[in-house]
Amino acid sequence: MARAPRAWWRLLSVGCLVCLGPALGACGDDGPHFVPAGANPGQNLMVIDEGFDLTAAEFSNKLVATYTFACSSSSGAPSDAEGGGPLGIDGIASKSFDQQKQEIVSALATRDESCHLQPGISHKTDPLASVARFRSRWNAAMKNNVPIDAAFTASEQQTLLTAVNQALATFPNHGTATAGTAAHENDAVRLVLVERPLGDESTVMATYTCVAQADLDRFAALYGDPDVVTAAVNQPQSTLDADIDHAIATHAVGLVNESFGSPSRLFLEQLQAMYGCPDTDFTGYFVTLGNLNLAQRRAAAAAGGAQPLTVQAAGNDGAQIDSVADSLDCDLGDPVNLSVGSLALDGTVSTFSNRGACVDLYAPGEAIITPVAGGWYFAVDGTSFAAPLAARTLSLAASTPYDAATARRQLLAQNAGNGEAIPPSAFPADLFYEPASTAQALVDPAAVAPQPRWAPPVRVDLRQLLGPLERRRRGM
């Protein structure tokens, strides 16, 4: 199978705790319920994310296999002392152009064997065990659209919400929520779960140092050089990519959900302004790195072979993204990629959602009731949850064997009349937390008390912001 090389897929951090169980890595006290041998295979969906609780009710009898990223090193984001900064390009002009170019070409010619897939996913504990006595009433309120102040006394609310806000500050079970959203009332889907560590935009903010225009310009010149582009296109497939391709082929995966991405150009420019950095233009940096990524994908597609349809969250920067100059994840016209933005429950585009030509489709991404570890349910916002709802729609409608390009084309065509949006009415009503009617909120928003909803930290693949040479030099 000729898959596009995931040159920007390296880990932000590793050191995975892996539990090897007898049933494809099944773990947990009660154990997840895997699809019995010989059962109807359904439409197999691979969800790549962090934090899967395999005992979640939504996964019962839908799990096909589970895996975890395992790597030989545990480096995090490059530190300032290493001269890397969050972009890994500080001081890049310290060597001659030709010397750096040859180092890059040499690095790209080496197969990356630092990471691989390992069967199994670690057991997840209840992040709210201290307030477990409230779980039943909380879940009933969520699922029945009952305002929290009607389900709990003022004292109980204070105790519960304090614990919830603390425990979910990092939303440790993002994968349970995204995969559970795709699997909700969906007997057609079969899940292949891949756990990988991810970062969030707060990590970028915490480690950010000003980036010089000279370094951005040198980076663009180096990675736009024809010899470097050729080396990147011909880069040997990494062990990790080969393992992912093998899992996709073994389990007949037709769909992949990625509820993460890379920070937009707008986000980085806002950080520069926030930290009082000199004015810089990131356009050349984004165009160069984005085009390099596209060249790799197109070369892999030209090599032939079936590829699954990747459904990806468009991002929550509220940015206009129309090309790779705005977002490294932009794949205009790519037949096997689908970028999904978020809709509010009234059908309008969410204020936080990225939008523009790079966004293929919109699906509900506000007040989505999702599962987390320990059997809890929470109402959350974000394109992270719009993407699996689109994947859910595709898994229900797709034929077997799955044709990614056809499925993408049909989905876009059928929603063209809705402004390329899948409206909330297309999904089960119990997916949404609406204790006050949408109509009432539209007439008099001030009369509707705020309801407990969370906007989990945006999951980002920070490695997309690092050049290949910098990643290899730091052993990541």
C-alpha positions as CSV (number, residue, x, y, z in Angstrom):
1,M,0.0,0.0,0.0
2,A,1.5,3.3,-1.0
3,R,0.7,5.7,1.8
4,A,1.8,9.4,1.9
5,P,4.8,9.5,4.2
6,R,4.0,11.1,7.5
7,A,7.1,13.3,7.6
8,W,5.6,15.6,10.2
9,W,4.1,13.0,12.4
10,R,6.9,12.6,14.9
11,L,6.1,12.6,18.6
12,L,6.1,15.6,20.9
13,S,6.8,13.2,23.8
14,V,6.9,9.5,24.3
15,G,7.4,7.0,27.1
16,C,4.1,5.2,26.6
17,L,2.8,2.8,29.3
18,V,1.7,-0.2,27.4
19,C,-0.4,-3.1,28.7
20,L,-0.2,-6.2,26.5
21,G,-3.4,-8.2,26.8
22,P,-4.4,-11.4,25.2
23,A,-7.0,-9.9,22.9
24,L,-5.0,-7.5,20.8
25,G,-3.8,-5.5,23.8
26,A,-7.1,-5.5,25.7
27,C,-6.6,-4.0,29.2
28,G,-8.7,-2.9,32.1
29,D,-10.3,-4.5,35.1
30,D,-13.5,-5.3,33.2
31,G,-11.8,-5.6,29.8
32,P,-13.1,-4.1,26.6
33,H,-15.4,-6.1,24.4
34,F,-13.7,-6.9,21.1
35,V,-15.6,-7.8,17.9
36,P,-16.1,-11.6,17.9
37,A,-14.1,-13.5,15.3
38,G,-16.2,-13.9,12.1
39,A,-18.6,-11.1,12.9
40,N,-19.7,-8.7,10.2
41,P,-16.6,-6.5,9.7
42,G,-18.6,-3.3,9.2
43,Q,-16.7,-0.1,8.3
44,N,-13.4,0.0,10.0
45,L,-12.3,3.4,11.4
46,M,-8.9,4.1,12.7
47,V,-8.8,6.8,15.4
48,I,-5.4,8.3,16.1
49,D,-5.5,10.3,19.4
50,E,-4.4,10.2,23.0
51,G,-6.2,8.9,26.1
52,F,-8.5,5.9,25.2
53,D,-10.5,4.2,28.0
54,L,-11.2,0.9,26.4
55,T,-14.0,0.1,28.8
56,A,-16.2,3.0,27.5
57,A,-19.6,1.7,26.8
58,E,-19.5,3.2,23.2
59,F,-16.6,0.8,22.4
60,S,-18.4,-2.4,23.4
61,N,-18.3,-5.0,20.6
62,K,-16.8,-2.4,18.2
63,L,-13.1,-2.8,19.0
64,V,-11.0,-4.6,16.4
65,A,-7.5,-3.7,17.6
66,T,-5.6,-1.3,19.7
67,Y,-2.0,0.1,19.4
68,T,0.3,2.6,21.1
69,F,3.2,4.6,19.7
70,A,6.4,3.3,21.2
71,C,9.7,5.2,20.8
72,S,13.3,4.7,21.7
73,S,13.7,8.3,23.1
74,S,11.6,10.6,25.3
75,S,12.6,14.0,24.1
76,G,10.0,16.7,24.3
77,A,9.9,20.0,22.5
78,P,13.3,21.5,21.9
79,S,14.4,23.8,24.6
80,D,15.8,27.3,24.2
81,A,19.2,26.0,25.5
82,E,19.3,23.7,22.4
83,G,18.8,26.7,20.2
84,G,15.6,25.3,18.8
85,G,12.6,27.2,20.2
86,P,9.2,25.9,19.3
87,L,9.9,26.0,15.6
88,G,13.3,24.4,15.8
89,I,14.9,27.0,13.6
90,D,16.5,29.6,15.9
91,G,20.0,30.4,14.7
92,I,19.5,28.3,11.5
93,A,21.7,30.7,9.6
94,S,24.7,30.0,11.8
95,K,26.2,27.6,9.1
96,S,26.8,28.1,5.4
97,F,23.8,27.4,3.2
98,D,25.6,24.6,1.3
99,Q,26.7,22.9,4.5
100,Q,23.2,22.9,6.0
101,K,21.7,21.7,2.7
102,Q,24.0,18.7,2.6
103,E,23.2,17.9,6.2
104,I,19.5,18.0,5.5
105,V,19.8,15.8,2.3
106,S,21.9,13.3,4.2
107,A,19.4,13.2,7.1
108,L,16.5,12.7,4.8
109,A,18.2,9.7,3.1
110,T,18.3,7.8,6.5
111,R,15.4,5.6,7.5
112,D,13.9,6.7,10.8
113,E,13.6,3.6,13.1
114,S,13.1,5.5,16.3
115,C,9.3,4.7,16.7
116,H,7.0,1.8,16.0
117,L,3.5,0.6,16.8
118,Q,3.1,-1.7,19.8
119,P,-0.1,-3.7,20.4
120,G,-2.2,-2.6,23.3
121,I,-3.3,0.5,25.2
122,S,-2.8,1.3,28.8
123,H,-5.6,1.2,31.3
124,K,-7.2,4.6,32.1
125,T,-8.3,5.5,35.6
126,D,-11.3,7.7,36.5
127,P,-10.1,11.3,36.5
128,L,-13.0,12.2,38.8
129,A,-12.9,9.4,41.3
130,S,-13.1,11.9,44.2
131,V,-16.6,12.9,43.1
132,A,-17.8,9.5,41.7
133,R,-20.8,9.7,44.0
134,F,-22.2,12.4,41.6
135,R,-21.6,10.5,38.4
136,S,-25.1,9.0,37.9
137,R,-26.9,12.3,38.5
138,W,-24.4,14.2,36.4
139,N,-24.8,11.8,33.4
140,A,-28.5,11.8,33.7
141,A,-28.6,15.6,33.6
142,M,-26.3,15.6,30.5
143,K,-28.3,13.0,28.6
144,N,-31.7,14.5,29.5
145,N,-30.8,18.1,29.0
146,V,-31.4,19.0,32.6
147,P,-29.6,22.2,33.8
148,I,-26.9,21.4,36.4
149,D,-28.4,23.8,38.9
150,A,-31.6,21.8,38.8
151,A,-29.8,18.5,39.4
152,F,-27.5,19.6,42.2
153,T,-27.6,21.9,45.2
154,A,-25.4,24.9,45.3
155,S,-23.0,23.1,47.6
156,E,-22.8,20.0,45.4
157,Q,-22.3,22.2,42.3
158,Q,-19.3,23.9,43.9
159,T,-17.7,20.6,45.0
160,L,-18.4,18.9,41.6
161,L,-17.5,21.7,39.3
162,T,-14.2,22.5,41.2
163,A,-13.2,18.8,40.7
164,V,-14.3,18.8,37.1
165,N,-12.5,22.0,36.1
166,Q,-9.3,20.7,37.7
167,A,-9.4,17.2,36.3
168,L,-10.4,18.3,32.8
169,A,-8.0,21.2,32.5
170,T,-5.9,19.0,30.2
171,F,-8.8,16.8,29.1
172,P,-6.7,13.6,29.5
173,N,-9.1,11.3,27.7
174,H,-9.5,13.2,24.4
175,G,-9.4,9.9,22.4
176,T,-12.2,8.4,24.4
177,A,-14.3,11.4,23.5
178,T,-13.5,11.5,19.8
179,A,-13.8,7.8,19.1
180,G,-16.9,7.6,21.3
181,T,-18.5,10.4,19.3
182,A,-17.9,8.4,16.1
183,A,-19.2,5.2,17.6
184,H,-22.3,6.7,19.2
185,E,-25.4,4.7,18.1
186,N,-23.3,3.4,15.2
187,D,-23.5,-0.3,14.8
188,A,-21.8,-0.1,11.4
189,V,-18.4,1.1,12.7
190,R,-15.5,-1.0,13.8
191,L,-12.7,0.7,15.7
192,V,-8.9,0.4,15.4
193,L,-7.6,2.7,18.1
194,V,-4.0,4.1,18.0
195,E,-2.8,6.0,21.0
196,R,-0.1,8.6,20.5
197,P,1.1,11.5,22.7
198,L,0.1,14.9,21.5
199,G,0.8,18.5,22.5
200,D,-1.6,21.4,22.8
201,E,-1.3,25.1,22.0
202,S,-0.6,25.9,25.6
203,T,2.7,24.0,25.2
204,V,3.7,26.2,22.3
205,M,2.7,29.3,24.4
206,A,4.7,28.1,27.4
207,T,7.9,27.5,25.4
208,Y,7.7,30.2,22.8
209,T,10.6,32.5,22.0
210,C,10.7,35.2,19.4
211,V,11.5,33.9,15.9
212,A,13.8,36.1,13.7
213,Q,12.8,36.9,10.1
214,A,16.3,35.9,8.9
215,D,15.8,32.4,10.3
216,L,12.4,32.0,8.7
217,D,13.9,33.1,5.4
218,R,16.8,30.7,5.6
219,F,14.5,27.9,6.4
220,A,12.3,28.7,3.4
221,A,15.4,28.8,1.2
222,L,16.7,25.5,2.5
223,Y,13.5,23.4,2.4
224,G,12.5,25.0,-0.9
225,D,15.7,24.0,-2.6
226,P,15.1,21.4,-5.4
227,D,17.6,18.9,-4.0
228,V,16.0,19.0,-0.6
229,V,12.5,18.6,-2.0
230,T,13.7,15.6,-4.1
231,A,15.3,14.1,-1.0
232,A,12.1,14.6,1.0
233,V,9.9,13.0,-1.7
234,N,12.3,10.0,-1.9
235,Q,12.7,9.8,1.9
236,P,12.7,6.1,3.1
237,Q,9.5,5.2,4.8
238,S,9.9,5.2,8.6
239,T,9.3,2.2,10.8
240,L,6.3,3.9,12.3
241,D,4.7,4.7,9.0
242,A,5.3,1.2,7.8
243,D,3.6,-0.1,11.0
244,I,0.6,2.2,10.5
245,D,0.3,1.1,6.9
246,H,0.4,-2.6,8.0
247,A,-2.3,-2.0,10.6
248,I,-4.5,-0.2,8.0
249,A,-4.1,-3.1,5.6
250,T,-4.5,-5.8,8.2
251,H,-7.7,-4.4,9.5
252,A,-9.1,-3.2,6.2
253,V,-9.3,0.4,7.5
254,G,-11.3,2.6,5.2
255,L,-11.4,5.7,7.4
256,V,-9.0,7.5,9.7
257,N,-10.0,10.2,12.2
258,E,-7.3,12.7,13.3
259,S,-8.7,15.2,15.8
260,F,-5.5,17.2,15.9
261,G,-3.5,19.3,13.5
262,S,-0.8,22.0,13.6
263,P,-1.2,25.6,14.7
264,S,-2.2,28.1,12.0
265,R,-0.1,30.9,10.8
266,L,-2.5,33.3,12.5
267,F,-1.8,31.6,15.9
268,L,1.9,32.0,15.5
269,E,1.7,35.6,14.4
270,Q,-0.5,36.3,17.4
271,L,2.2,34.7,19.7
272,Q,4.8,36.9,18.2
273,A,2.7,40.0,18.9
274,M,1.9,38.7,22.4
275,Y,5.5,38.4,23.3
276,G,6.5,41.7,21.8
277,C,8.6,40.2,19.1
278,P,9.7,42.2,16.0
279,D,7.3,42.0,13.1
280,T,7.8,38.9,11.1
281,D,6.1,37.3,8.1
282,F,5.5,33.5,8.4
283,T,4.1,33.2,4.9
284,G,7.2,31.9,3.3
285,Y,7.9,29.4,6.1
286,F,4.3,28.0,5.9
287,V,4.3,27.9,2.1
288,T,7.7,26.1,1.9
289,L,6.9,23.5,4.6
290,G,3.3,23.0,3.4
291,N,4.4,22.5,-0.2
292,L,7.0,20.0,0.9
293,N,4.4,18.0,2.7
294,L,2.1,18.1,-0.4
295,A,4.9,17.0,-2.7
296,Q,5.4,13.9,-0.4
297,R,1.7,13.1,-0.4
298,R,1.3,13.5,-4.2
299,A,4.4,11.3,-4.8
300,A,2.9,8.6,-2.6
301,A,-0.5,8.8,-4.3
302,A,1.2,8.6,-7.8
303,A,2.8,5.3,-6.7
304,G,-0.6,3.8,-6.5
305,G,-2.3,1.6,-3.9
306,A,-5.5,2.1,-1.9
307,Q,-5.5,4.8,0.7
308,P,-8.1,5.4,3.5
309,L,-10.0,8.6,3.7
310,T,-8.5,10.8,6.5
311,V,-11.0,13.0,8.3
312,Q,-9.2,15.8,10.2
313,A,-10.3,18.6,12.6
314,A,-9.9,22.0,10.9
315,G,-8.6,23.7,14.0
316,N,-10.0,26.1,16.6
317,D,-8.0,29.3,16.0
318,G,-10.9,31.1,14.4
319,A,-8.7,31.7,11.4
320,Q,-9.3,32.1,7.7
321,I,-7.3,29.3,6.1
322,D,-7.3,29.3,2.3
323,S,-3.9,27.7,1.4
324,V,-0.8,26.2,2.9
325,A,0.3,29.8,3.5
326,D,-2.3,29.7,6.3
327,S,-2.2,26.1,7.5
328,L,0.2,23.2,7.1
329,D,-2.8,20.8,7.1
330,C,-4.3,22.4,4.0
331,D,-4.8,19.8,1.1
332,L,-6.9,21.6,-1.5
333,G,-8.6,19.0,-3.7
334,D,-6.9,16.0,-2.1
335,P,-9.3,13.1,-2.8
336,V,-8.4,11.2,0.4
337,N,-8.4,14.0,2.9
338,L,-11.4,15.9,4.5
339,S,-11.0,18.9,6.7
340,V,-13.9,19.5,9.0
341,G,-14.9,22.7,10.7
342,S,-17.5,23.2,13.5
343,L,-21.1,24.3,13.5
344,A,-23.1,25.7,16.3
345,L,-26.4,24.1,17.0
346,D,-28.2,26.8,15.1
347,G,-26.3,25.8,12.0
348,T,-23.9,28.8,11.8
349,V,-20.1,28.3,11.8
350,S,-18.7,28.3,15.3
351,T,-16.8,31.5,16.2
352,F,-13.8,29.4,17.2
353,S,-13.7,27.3,14.1
354,N,-11.2,27.8,11.3
355,R,-12.9,28.4,8.0
356,G,-12.1,29.1,4.4
357,A,-11.1,27.2,1.2
358,C,-9.0,24.6,3.2
359,V,-12.1,23.5,5.1
360,D,-14.1,21.0,3.1
361,L,-17.1,20.4,5.3
362,Y,-18.7,21.5,8.6
363,A,-20.4,19.4,11.2
364,P,-21.7,20.1,14.7
365,G,-18.9,20.9,17.1
366,E,-20.7,22.6,20.1
367,A,-22.4,21.0,23.1
368,I,-21.5,17.5,21.9
369,I,-22.0,15.0,24.7
370,T,-18.9,12.8,24.8
371,P,-17.6,10.0,27.1
372,V,-14.5,10.3,29.1
373,A,-12.7,7.7,31.4
374,G,-14.6,6.4,34.3
375,G,-18.0,6.4,32.7
376,W,-18.6,10.1,32.7
377,Y,-20.2,12.3,30.0
378,F,-19.4,15.9,29.3
379,A,-20.7,18.5,26.9
380,V,-17.7,19.8,24.9
381,D,-16.9,22.2,22.0
382,G,-14.3,22.0,19.3
383,T,-13.6,20.9,15.7
384,S,-12.1,17.8,17.5
385,F,-15.6,16.5,17.8
386,A,-17.0,17.8,14.5
387,A,-14.5,15.6,12.7
388,P,-15.6,12.3,14.2
389,L,-19.2,13.2,13.6
390,A,-18.3,13.5,9.9
391,A,-16.5,10.2,10.1
392,R,-19.6,8.7,11.7
393,T,-21.7,9.8,8.8
394,L,-19.2,8.3,6.3
395,S,-19.1,5.0,8.2
396,L,-22.8,4.7,8.1
397,A,-23.2,5.6,4.4
398,A,-20.2,4.0,2.9
399,S,-20.2,0.8,1.0
400,T,-17.8,-2.1,1.4
401,P,-15.1,-2.3,0.0
402,Y,-14.5,1.3,0.9
403,D,-13.5,3.8,-1.8
404,A,-12.1,6.8,-0.1
405,A,-12.3,9.2,-3.1
406,T,-15.8,8.2,-3.9
407,A,-17.0,8.5,-0.3
408,R,-15.5,12.0,0.0
409,R,-17.1,13.1,-3.2
410,Q,-20.5,11.8,-2.3
411,L,-20.5,13.3,1.1
412,L,-19.6,16.8,-0.2
413,A,-22.2,16.4,-3.0
414,Q,-25.0,15.4,-0.7
415,N,-24.4,18.4,1.6
416,A,-23.8,21.0,-1.1
417,G,-27.3,22.3,-0.5
418,N,-26.5,23.0,3.1
419,G,-23.5,25.1,2.4
420,E,-21.3,22.0,2.7
421,A,-22.5,21.4,6.2
422,I,-24.0,18.3,7.9
423,P,-26.7,19.9,10.1
424,P,-27.4,18.8,13.7
425,S,-30.7,17.3,12.6
426,A,-28.7,14.6,10.8
427,F,-27.5,13.2,14.1
428,P,-29.3,11.6,17.1
429,A,-30.7,14.2,19.4
430,D,-29.0,12.7,22.5
431,L,-25.6,13.7,21.1
432,F,-26.3,17.3,22.1
433,Y,-26.7,19.0,25.5
434,E,-29.5,21.6,25.1
435,P,-31.1,22.2,28.5
436,A,-32.6,25.5,27.1
437,S,-34.1,25.5,23.6
438,T,-32.1,26.8,20.8
439,A,-35.1,29.0,19.8
440,Q,-35.2,30.6,23.2
441,A,-31.4,31.3,23.1
442,L,-31.7,33.0,19.7
443,V,-34.6,35.2,20.9
444,D,-33.1,36.2,24.2
445,P,-29.5,34.9,24.8
446,A,-29.3,36.7,28.1
447,A,-32.2,34.8,29.5
448,V,-30.5,31.5,29.1
449,A,-28.2,30.6,31.9
450,P,-24.7,29.5,30.9
451,Q,-24.5,25.7,30.9
452,P,-21.4,23.6,31.8
453,R,-19.5,23.0,28.6
454,W,-15.8,22.6,28.1
455,A,-13.5,23.6,25.2
456,P,-10.7,21.0,25.7
457,P,-7.2,22.1,24.9
458,V,-6.6,21.9,21.1
459,R,-4.5,18.8,20.2
460,V,-1.7,19.7,17.9
461,D,1.1,17.8,16.3
462,L,3.9,20.2,17.1
463,R,6.3,18.1,15.1
464,Q,4.8,19.6,11.9
465,L,6.5,22.8,12.9
466,L,10.0,21.3,13.0
467,G,12.3,20.8,10.0
468,P,13.3,17.1,9.3
469,L,17.0,17.8,10.2
470,E,16.1,19.4,13.5
471,R,13.9,16.4,14.5
472,R,16.6,13.9,13.7
473,R,19.4,15.8,15.4
474,R,17.4,15.9,18.6
475,G,16.6,12.2,18.5
476,M,12.9,12.7,18.4
